[in-house]
């Protein structure tokens, strides 16, 4: 199951979703502080109710360091795993 291109663009660029990503990032920092590895783990827990695997952890930490925590939260909220329930 996947989103359509239009759904993905809406989730990626919609003002509501951008604000939700910012709010999620604020919550993550409030919960765990400034340690990037812990931020990534908490963001995955909030979005997917699971911890990231090793590859996801490294990739997400890279995104946080390059683009900020809100960008990482934004991609989690746009992921198929968040959008679709199995």
Phi and psi restraints in degrees (range 20) as a CNS / XPLOR table:
assign (resid 1 and name C) (resid 2 and name N)
       (resid 2 and name CA) (resid 2 and name C) 1.0 -145.6 20.0 2
assign (resid 2 and name N) (resid 2 and name CA)
       (resid 2 and name C) (resid 3 and name N) 1.0 164.4 20.0 2
assign (resid 2 and name C) (resid 3 and name N)
       (resid 3 and name CA) (resid 3 and name C) 1.0 -85.6 20.0 2
assign (resid 3 and name N) (resid 3 and name CA)
       (resid 3 and name C) (resid 4 and name N) 1.0 158.4 20.0 2
assign (resid 3 and name C) (resid 4 and name N)
       (resid 4 and name CA) (resid 4 and name C) 1.0 -80.0 20.0 2
assign (resid 4 and name N) (resid 4 and name CA)
       (resid 4 and name C) (resid 5 and name N) 1.0 166.7 20.0 2
assign (resid 4 and name C) (resid 5 and name N)
       (resid 5 and name CA) (resid 5 and name C) 1.0 -59.0 20.0 2
assign (resid 5 and name N) (resid 5 and name CA)
       (resid 5 and name C) (resid 6 and name N) 1.0 -41.1 20.0 2
assign (resid 5 and name C) (resid 6 and name N)
       (resid 6 and name CA) (resid 6 and name C) 1.0 -64.7 20.0 2
assign (resid 6 and name N) (resid 6 and name CA)
       (resid 6 and name C) (resid 7 and name N) 1.0 -41.7 20.0 2
assign (resid 6 and name C) (resid 7 and name N)
       (resid 7 and name CA) (resid 7 and name C) 1.0 -62.8 20.0 2
assign (resid 7 and name N) (resid 7 and name CA)
       (resid 7 and name C) (resid 8 and name N) 1.0 -43.8 20.0 2
assign (resid 7 and name C) (resid 8 and name N)
       (resid 8 and name CA) (resid 8 and name C) 1.0 -62.3 20.0 2
assign (resid 8 and name N) (resid 8 and name CA)
       (resid 8 and name C) (resid 9 and name N) 1.0 -44.7 20.0 2
assign (resid 8 and name C) (resid 9 and name N)
       (resid 9 and name CA) (resid 9 and name C) 1.0 -63.7 20.0 2
assign (resid 9 and name N) (resid 9 and name CA)
       (resid 9 and name C) (resid 10 and name N) 1.0 -39.0 20.0 2
assign (resid 9 and name C) (resid 10 and name N)
       (resid 10 and name CA) (resid 10 and name C) 1.0 -64.6 20.0 2
assign (resid 10 and name N) (resid 10 and name CA)
       (resid 10 and name C) (resid 11 and name N) 1.0 -46.8 20.0 2
assign (resid 10 and name C) (resid 11 and name N)
       (resid 11 and name CA) (resid 11 and name C) 1.0 -64.1 20.0 2
assign (resid 11 and name N) (resid 11 and name CA)
       (resid 11 and name C) (resid 12 and name N) 1.0 -33.8 20.0 2
assign (resid 11 and name C) (resid 12 and name N)
       (resid 12 and name CA) (resid 12 and name C) 1.0 -76.6 20.0 2
assign (resid 12 and name N) (resid 12 and name CA)
       (resid 12 and name C) (resid 13 and name N) 1.0 -34.7 20.0 2
assign (resid 12 and name C) (resid 13 and name N)
       (resid 13 and name CA) (resid 13 and name C) 1.0 -115.9 20.0 2
assign (resid 13 and name N) (resid 13 and name CA)
       (resid 13 and name C) (resid 14 and name N) 1.0 -5.5 20.0 2
assign (resid 13 and name C) (resid 14 and name N)
       (resid 14 and name CA) (resid 14 and name C) 1.0 -67.9 20.0 2
assign (resid 14 and name N) (resid 14 and name CA)
       (resid 14 and name C) (resid 15 and name N) 1.0 136.3 20.0 2
assign (resid 14 and name C) (resid 15 and name N)
       (resid 15 and name CA) (resid 15 and name C) 1.0 -56.3 20.0 2
assign (resid 15 and name N) (resid 15 and name CA)
       (resid 15 and name C) (resid 16 and name N) 1.0 -40.9 20.0 2
assign (resid 15 and name C) (resid 16 and name N)
       (resid 16 and name CA) (resid 16 and name C) 1.0 -59.8 20.0 2
assign (resid 16 and name N) (resid 16 and name CA)
       (resid 16 and name C) (resid 17 and name N) 1.0 -45.7 20.0 2
assign (resid 16 and name C) (resid 17 and name N)
       (resid 17 and name CA) (resid 17 and name C) 1.0 -67.8 20.0 2
assign (resid 17 and name N) (resid 17 and name CA)
       (resid 17 and name C) (resid 18 and name N) 1.0 -35.8 20.0 2
assign (resid 17 and name C) (resid 18 and name N)
       (resid 18 and name CA) (resid 18 and name C) 1.0 -63.3 20.0 2
assign (resid 18 and name N) (resid 18 and name CA)
       (resid 18 and name C) (resid 19 and name N) 1.0 -41.9 20.0 2
assign (resid 18 and name C) (resid 19 and name N)
       (resid 19 and name CA) (resid 19 and name C) 1.0 -66.1 20.0 2
assign (resid 19 and name N) (resid 19 and name CA)
       (resid 19 and name C) (resid 20 and name N) 1.0 -38.2 20.0 2
assign (resid 19 and name C) (resid 20 and name N)
       (resid 20 and name CA) (resid 20 and name C) 1.0 -65.5 20.0 2
assign (resid 20 and name N) (resid 20 and name CA)
       (resid 20 and name C) (resid 21 and name N) 1.0 -39.6 20.0 2
assign (resid 20 and name C) (resid 21 and name N)
       (resid 21 and name CA) (resid 21 and name C) 1.0 -63.0 20.0 2
assign (resid 21 and name N) (resid 21 and name CA)
       (resid 21 and name C) (resid 22 and name N) 1.0 -42.3 20.0 2
assign (resid 21 and name C) (resid 22 and name N)
       (resid 22 and name CA) (resid 22 and name C) 1.0 -62.0 20.0 2
assign (resid 22 and name N) (resid 22 and name CA)
       (resid 22 and name C) (resid 23 and name N) 1.0 -44.4 20.0 2
assign (resid 22 and name C) (resid 23 and name N)
       (resid 23 and name CA) (resid 23 and name C) 1.0 -66.1 20.0 2
assign (resid 23 and name N) (resid 23 and name CA)
       (resid 23 and name C) (resid 24 and name N) 1.0 -38.4 20.0 2
assign (resid 23 and name C) (resid 24 and name N)
       (resid 24 and name CA) (resid 24 and name C) 1.0 -63.2 20.0 2
assign (resid 24 and name N) (resid 24 and name CA)
       (resid 24 and name C) (resid 25 and name N) 1.0 -43.1 20.0 2
assign (resid 24 and name C) (resid 25 and name N)
       (resid 25 and name CA) (resid 25 and name C) 1.0 -61.5 20.0 2
assign (resid 25 and name N) (resid 25 and name CA)
       (resid 25 and name C) (resid 26 and name N) 1.0 -42.0 20.0 2
assign (resid 25 and name C) (resid 26 and name N)
       (resid 26 and name CA) (resid 26 and name C) 1.0 -60.8 20.0 2
assign (resid 26 and name N) (resid 26 and name CA)
       (resid 26 and name C) (resid 27 and name N) 1.0 -41.9 20.0 2
assign (resid 26 and name C) (resid 27 and name N)
       (resid 27 and name CA) (resid 27 and name C) 1.0 -65.3 20.0 2
assign (resid 27 and name N) (resid 27 and name CA)
       (resid 27 and name C) (resid 28 and name N) 1.0 -43.0 20.0 2
assign (resid 27 and name C) (resid 28 and name N)
       (resid 28 and name CA) (resid 28 and name C) 1.0 -59.5 20.0 2
assign (resid 28 and name N) (resid 28 and name CA)
       (resid 28 and name C) (resid 29 and name N) 1.0 -46.8 20.0 2
assign (resid 28 and name C) (resid 29 and name N)
       (resid 29 and name CA) (resid 29 and name C) 1.0 -62.2 20.0 2
assign (resid 29 and name N) (resid 29 and name CA)
       (resid 29 and name C) (resid 30 and name N) 1.0 -40.8 20.0 2
assign (resid 29 and name C) (resid 30 and name N)
       (resid 30 and name CA) (resid 30 and name C) 1.0 -62.7 20.0 2
assign (resid 30 and name N) (resid 30 and name CA)
       (resid 30 and name C) (resid 31 and name N) 1.0 -37.4 20.0 2
assign (resid 30 and name C) (resid 31 and name N)
       (resid 31 and name CA) (resid 31 and name C) 1.0 -74.7 20.0 2
assign (resid 31 and name N) (resid 31 and name CA)
       (resid 31 and name C) (resid 32 and name N) 1.0 -42.1 20.0 2
assign (resid 31 and name C) (resid 32 and name N)
       (resid 32 and name CA) (resid 32 and name C) 1.0 -125.5 20.0 2
assign (resid 32 and name N) (resid 32 and name CA)
       (resid 32 and name C) (resid 33 and name N) 1.0 -8.2 20.0 2
assign (resid 32 and name C) (resid 33 and name N)
       (resid 33 and name CA) (resid 33 and name C) 1.0 88.3 20.0 2
assign (resid 33 and name N) (resid 33 and name CA)
       (resid 33 and name C) (resid 34 and name N) 1.0 -151.5 20.0 2
assign (resid 33 and name C) (resid 34 and name N)
       (resid 34 and name CA) (resid 34 and name C) 1.0 -100.5 20.0 2
assign (resid 34 and name N) (resid 34 and name CA)
       (resid 34 and name C) (resid 35 and name N) 1.0 1.7 20.0 2
assign (resid 34 and name C) (resid 35 and name N)
       (resid 35 and name CA) (resid 35 and name C) 1.0 -72.7 20.0 2
assign (resid 35 and name N) (resid 35 and name CA)
       (resid 35 and name C) (resid 36 and name N) 1.0 116.6 20.0 2
assign (resid 35 and name C) (resid 36 and name N)
       (resid 36 and name CA) (resid 36 and name C) 1.0 -59.7 20.0 2
assign (resid 36 and name N) (resid 36 and name CA)
       (resid 36 and name C) (resid 37 and name N) 1.0 -41.6 20.0 2
assign (resid 36 and name C) (resid 37 and name N)
       (resid 37 and name CA) (resid 37 and name C) 1.0 -62.1 20.0 2
assign (resid 37 and name N) (resid 37 and name CA)
       (resid 37 and name C) (resid 38 and name N) 1.0 -39.3 20.0 2
assign (resid 37 and name C) (resid 38 and name N)
       (resid 38 and name CA) (resid 38 and name C) 1.0 -72.7 20.0 2
assign (resid 38 and name N) (resid 38 and name CA)
       (resid 38 and name C) (resid 39 and name N) 1.0 -34.4 20.0 2
assign (resid 38 and name C) (resid 39 and name N)
       (resid 39 and name CA) (resid 39 and name C) 1.0 -61.0 20.0 2
assign (resid 39 and name N) (resid 39 and name CA)
       (resid 39 and name C) (resid 40 and name N) 1.0 -46.4 20.0 2
assign (resid 39 and name C) (resid 40 and name N)
       (resid 40 and name CA) (resid 40 and name C) 1.0 -62.0 20.0 2
assign (resid 40 and name N) (resid 40 and name CA)
       (resid 40 and name C) (resid 41 and name N) 1.0 -46.5 20.0 2
assign (resid 40 and name C) (resid 41 and name N)
       (resid 41 and name CA) (resid 41 and name C) 1.0 -60.5 20.0 2
assign (resid 41 and name N) (resid 41 and name CA)
       (resid 41 and name C) (resid 42 and name N) 1.0 -42.1 20.0 2
assign (resid 41 and name C) (resid 42 and name N)
       (resid 42 and name CA) (resid 42 and name C) 1.0 -68.4 20.0 2
assign (resid 42 and name N) (resid 42 and name CA)
       (resid 42 and name C) (resid 43 and name N) 1.0 -40.6 20.0 2
assign (resid 42 and name C) (resid 43 and name N)
       (resid 43 and name CA) (resid 43 and name C) 1.0 -61.8 20.0 2
assign (resid 43 and name N) (resid 43 and name CA)
       (resid 43 and name C) (resid 44 and name N) 1.0 -42.7 20.0 2
assign (resid 43 and name C) (resid 44 and name N)
       (resid 44 and name CA) (resid 44 and name C) 1.0 -63.6 20.0 2
assign (resid 44 and name N) (resid 44 and name CA)
       (resid 44 and name C) (resid 45 and name N) 1.0 -40.1 20.0 2
assign (resid 44 and name C) (resid 45 and name N)
       (resid 45 and name CA) (resid 45 and name C) 1.0 -62.2 20.0 2
assign (resid 45 and name N) (resid 45 and name CA)
       (resid 45 and name C) (resid 46 and name N) 1.0 -43.4 20.0 2
assign (resid 45 and name C) (resid 46 and name N)
       (resid 46 and name CA) (resid 46 and name C) 1.0 -67.2 20.0 2
assign (resid 46 and name N) (resid 46 and name CA)
       (resid 46 and name C) (resid 47 and name N) 1.0 -41.2 20.0 2
assign (resid 46 and name C) (resid 47 and name N)
       (resid 47 and name CA) (resid 47 and name C) 1.0 -78.7 20.0 2
assign (resid 47 and name N) (resid 47 and name CA)
       (resid 47 and name C) (resid 48 and name N) 1.0 -43.3 20.0 2
assign (resid 47 and name C) (resid 48 and name N)
       (resid 48 and name CA) (resid 48 and name C) 1.0 -119.0 20.0 2
assign (resid 48 and name N) (resid 48 and name CA)
       (resid 48 and name C) (resid 49 and name N) 1.0 -2.4 20.0 2
assign (resid 48 and name C) (resid 49 and name N)
       (resid 49 and name CA) (resid 49 and name C) 1.0 57.8 20.0 2
assign (resid 49 and name N) (resid 49 and name CA)
       (resid 49 and name C) (resid 50 and name N) 1.0 38.4 20.0 2
assign (resid 49 and name C) (resid 50 and name N)
       (resid 50 and name CA) (resid 50 and name C) 1.0 -157.5 20.0 2
assign (resid 50 and name N) (resid 50 and name CA)
       (resid 50 and name C) (resid 51 and name N) 1.0 164.9 20.0 2
assign (resid 50 and name C) (resid 51 and name N)
       (resid 51 and name CA) (resid 51 and name C) 1.0 -86.1 20.0 2
assign (resid 51 and name N) (resid 51 and name CA)
       (resid 51 and name C) (resid 52 and name N) 1.0 152.2 20.0 2
assign (resid 51 and name C) (resid 52 and name N)
       (resid 52 and name CA) (resid 52 and name C) 1.0 -72.5 20.0 2
assign (resid 52 and name N) (resid 52 and name CA)
       (resid 52 and name C) (resid 53 and name N) 1.0 149.5 20.0 2
assign (resid 52 and name C) (resid 53 and name N)
       (resid 53 and name CA) (resid 53 and name C) 1.0 -76.4 20.0 2
assign (resid 53 and name N) (resid 53 and name CA)
       (resid 53 and name C) (resid 54 and name N) 1.0 175.1 20.0 2
assign (resid 53 and name C) (resid 54 and name N)
       (resid 54 and name CA) (resid 54 and name C) 1.0 -58.9 20.0 2
assign (resid 54 and name N) (resid 54 and name CA)
       (resid 54 and name C) (resid 55 and name N) 1.0 -43.1 20.0 2
assign (resid 54 and name C) (resid 55 and name N)
       (resid 55 and name CA) (resid 55 and name C) 1.0 -65.7 20.0 2
assign (resid 55 and name N) (resid 55 and name CA)
       (resid 55 and name C) (resid 56 and name N) 1.0 -43.5 20.0 2
assign (resid 55 and name C) (resid 56 and name N)
       (resid 56 and name CA) (resid 56 and name C) 1.0 -63.2 20.0 2
assign (resid 56 and name N) (resid 56 and name CA)
       (resid 56 and name C) (resid 57 and name N) 1.0 -40.1 20.0 2
assign (resid 56 and name C) (resid 57 and name N)
       (resid 57 and name CA) (resid 57 and name C) 1.0 -60.1 20.0 2
assign (resid 57 and name N) (resid 57 and name CA)
       (resid 57 and name C) (resid 58 and name N) 1.0 -49.4 20.0 2
assign (resid 57 and name C) (resid 58 and name N)
       (resid 58 and name CA) (resid 58 and name C) 1.0 -62.5 20.0 2
assign (resid 58 and name N) (resid 58 and name CA)
       (resid 58 and name C) (resid 59 and name N) 1.0 -46.3 20.0 2
assign (resid 58 and name C) (resid 59 and name N)
       (resid 59 and name CA) (resid 59 and name C) 1.0 -63.8 20.0 2
assign (resid 59 and name N) (resid 59 and name CA)
       (resid 59 and name C) (resid 60 and name N) 1.0 -43.1 20.0 2
assign (resid 59 and name C) (resid 60 and name N)
       (resid 60 and name CA) (resid 60 and name C) 1.0 -68.1 20.0 2
assign (resid 60 and name N) (resid 60 and name CA)
       (resid 60 and name C) (resid 61 and name N) 1.0 -39.2 20.0 2
assign (resid 60 and name C) (resid 61 and name N)
       (resid 61 and name CA) (resid 61 and name C) 1.0 -61.1 20.0 2
assign (resid 61 and name N) (resid 61 and name CA)
       (resid 61 and name C) (resid 62 and name N) 1.0 -39.6 20.0 2
assign (resid 61 and name C) (resid 62 and name N)
       (resid 62 and name CA) (resid 62 and name C) 1.0 -61.3 20.0 2
assign (resid 62 and name N) (resid 62 and name CA)
       (resid 62 and name C) (resid 63 and name N) 1.0 -42.9 20.0 2
assign (resid 62 and name C) (resid 63 and name N)
       (resid 63 and name CA) (resid 63 and name C) 1.0 -64.2 20.0 2
assign (resid 63 and name N) (resid 63 and name CA)
       (resid 63 and name C) (resid 64 and name N) 1.0 -44.2 20.0 2
assign (resid 63 and name C) (resid 64 and name N)
       (resid 64 and name CA) (resid 64 and name C) 1.0 -60.3 20.0 2
assign (resid 64 and name N) (resid 64 and name CA)
       (resid 64 and name C) (resid 65 and name N) 1.0 -45.0 20.0 2
assign (resid 64 and name C) (resid 65 and name N)
       (resid 65 and name CA) (resid 65 and name C) 1.0 -67.4 20.0 2
assign (resid 65 and name N) (resid 65 and name CA)
       (resid 65 and name C) (resid 66 and name N) 1.0 -34.8 20.0 2
assign (resid 65 and name C) (resid 66 and name N)
       (resid 66 and name CA) (resid 66 and name C) 1.0 -86.0 20.0 2
assign (resid 66 and name N) (resid 66 and name CA)
       (resid 66 and name C) (resid 67 and name N) 1.0 -37.9 20.0 2
assign (resid 66 and name C) (resid 67 and name N)
       (resid 67 and name CA) (resid 67 and name C) 1.0 -124.6 20.0 2
assign (resid 67 and name N) (resid 67 and name CA)
       (resid 67 and name C) (resid 68 and name N) 1.0 -8.7 20.0 2
assign (resid 67 and name C) (resid 68 and name N)
       (resid 68 and name CA) (resid 68 and name C) 1.0 101.2 20.0 2
assign (resid 68 and name N) (resid 68 and name CA)
       (resid 68 and name C) (resid 69 and name N) 1.0 160.8 20.0 2
assign (resid 68 and name C) (resid 69 and name N)
       (resid 69 and name CA) (resid 69 and name C) 1.0 -65.6 20.0 2
assign (resid 69 and name N) (resid 69 and name CA)
       (resid 69 and name C) (resid 70 and name N) 1.0 -36.9 20.0 2
assign (resid 69 and name C) (resid 70 and name N)
       (resid 70 and name CA) (resid 70 and name C) 1.0 -61.3 20.0 2
assign (resid 70 and name N) (resid 70 and name CA)
       (resid 70 and name C) (resid 71 and name N) 1.0 -36.1 20.0 2
assign (resid 70 and name C) (resid 71 and name N)
       (resid 71 and name CA) (resid 71 and name C) 1.0 -65.5 20.0 2
assign (resid 71 and name N) (resid 71 and name CA)
       (resid 71 and name C) (resid 72 and name N) 1.0 -39.3 20.0 2
assign (resid 71 and name C) (resid 72 and name N)
       (resid 72 and name CA) (resid 72 and name C) 1.0 -63.6 20.0 2
assign (resid 72 and name N) (resid 72 and name CA)
       (resid 72 and name C) (resid 73 and name N) 1.0 -46.0 20.0 2
assign (resid 72 and name C) (resid 73 and name N)
       (resid 73 and name CA) (resid 73 and name C) 1.0 -61.1 20.0 2
assign (resid 73 and name N) (resid 73 and name CA)
       (resid 73 and name C) (resid 74 and name N) 1.0 -38.1 20.0 2
assign (resid 73 and name C) (resid 74 and name N)
       (resid 74 and name CA) (resid 74 and name C) 1.0 -61.1 20.0 2
assign (resid 74 and name N) (resid 74 and name CA)
       (resid 74 and name C) (resid 75 and name N) 1.0 -44.5 20.0 2
assign (resid 74 and name C) (resid 75 and name N)
       (resid 75 and name CA) (resid 75 and name C) 1.0 -69.7 20.0 2
assign (resid 75 and name N) (resid 75 and name CA)
       (resid 75 and name C) (resid 76 and name N) 1.0 -32.3 20.0 2
assign (resid 75 and name C) (resid 76 and name N)
       (resid 76 and name CA) (resid 76 and name C) 1.0 -65.5 20.0 2
assign (resid 76 and name N) (resid 76 and name CA)
       (resid 76 and name C) (resid 77 and name N) 1.0 -41.9 20.0 2
assign (resid 76 and name C) (resid 77 and name N)
       (resid 77 and name CA) (resid 77 and name C) 1.0 -69.4 20.0 2
assign (resid 77 and name N) (resid 77 and name CA)
       (resid 77 and name C) (resid 78 and name N) 1.0 -17.9 20.0 2
assign (resid 77 and name C) (resid 78 and name N)
       (resid 78 and name CA) (resid 78 and name C) 1.0 -98.0 20.0 2
assign (resid 78 and name N) (resid 78 and name CA)
       (resid 78 and name C) (resid 79 and name N) 1.0 -3.5 20.0 2
assign (resid 78 and name C) (resid 79 and name N)
       (resid 79 and name CA) (resid 79 and name C) 1.0 -72.8 20.0 2
assign (resid 79 and name N) (resid 79 and name CA)
       (resid 79 and name C) (resid 80 and name N) 1.0 147.0 20.0 2
assign (resid 79 and name C) (resid 80 and name N)
       (resid 80 and name CA) (resid 80 and name C) 1.0 -55.8 20.0 2
assign (resid 80 and name N) (resid 80 and name CA)
       (resid 80 and name C) (resid 81 and name N) 1.0 -37.4 20.0 2
assign (resid 80 and name C) (resid 81 and name N)
       (resid 81 and name CA) (resid 81 and name C) 1.0 -61.3 20.0 2
assign (resid 81 and name N) (resid 81 and name CA)
       (resid 81 and name C) (resid 82 and name N) 1.0 -31.7 20.0 2
assign (resid 81 and name C) (resid 82 and name N)
       (resid 82 and name CA) (resid 82 and name C) 1.0 -81.2 20.0 2
assign (resid 82 and name N) (resid 82 and name CA)
       (resid 82 and name C) (resid 83 and name N) 1.0 -38.7 20.0 2
assign (resid 82 and name C) (resid 83 and name N)
       (resid 83 and name CA) (resid 83 and name C) 1.0 -76.7 20.0 2
assign (resid 83 and name N) (resid 83 and name CA)
       (resid 83 and name C) (resid 84 and name N) 1.0 -34.2 20.0 2
assign (resid 83 and name C) (resid 84 and name N)
       (resid 84 and name CA) (resid 84 and name C) 1.0 -114.1 20.0 2
assign (resid 84 and name N) (resid 84 and name CA)
       (resid 84 and name C) (resid 85 and name N) 1.0 138.1 20.0 2
assign (resid 84 and name C) (resid 85 and name N)
       (resid 85 and name CA) (resid 85 and name C) 1.0 -100.5 20.0 2
assign (resid 85 and name N) (resid 85 and name CA)
       (resid 85 and name C) (resid 86 and name N) 1.0 128.8 20.0 2
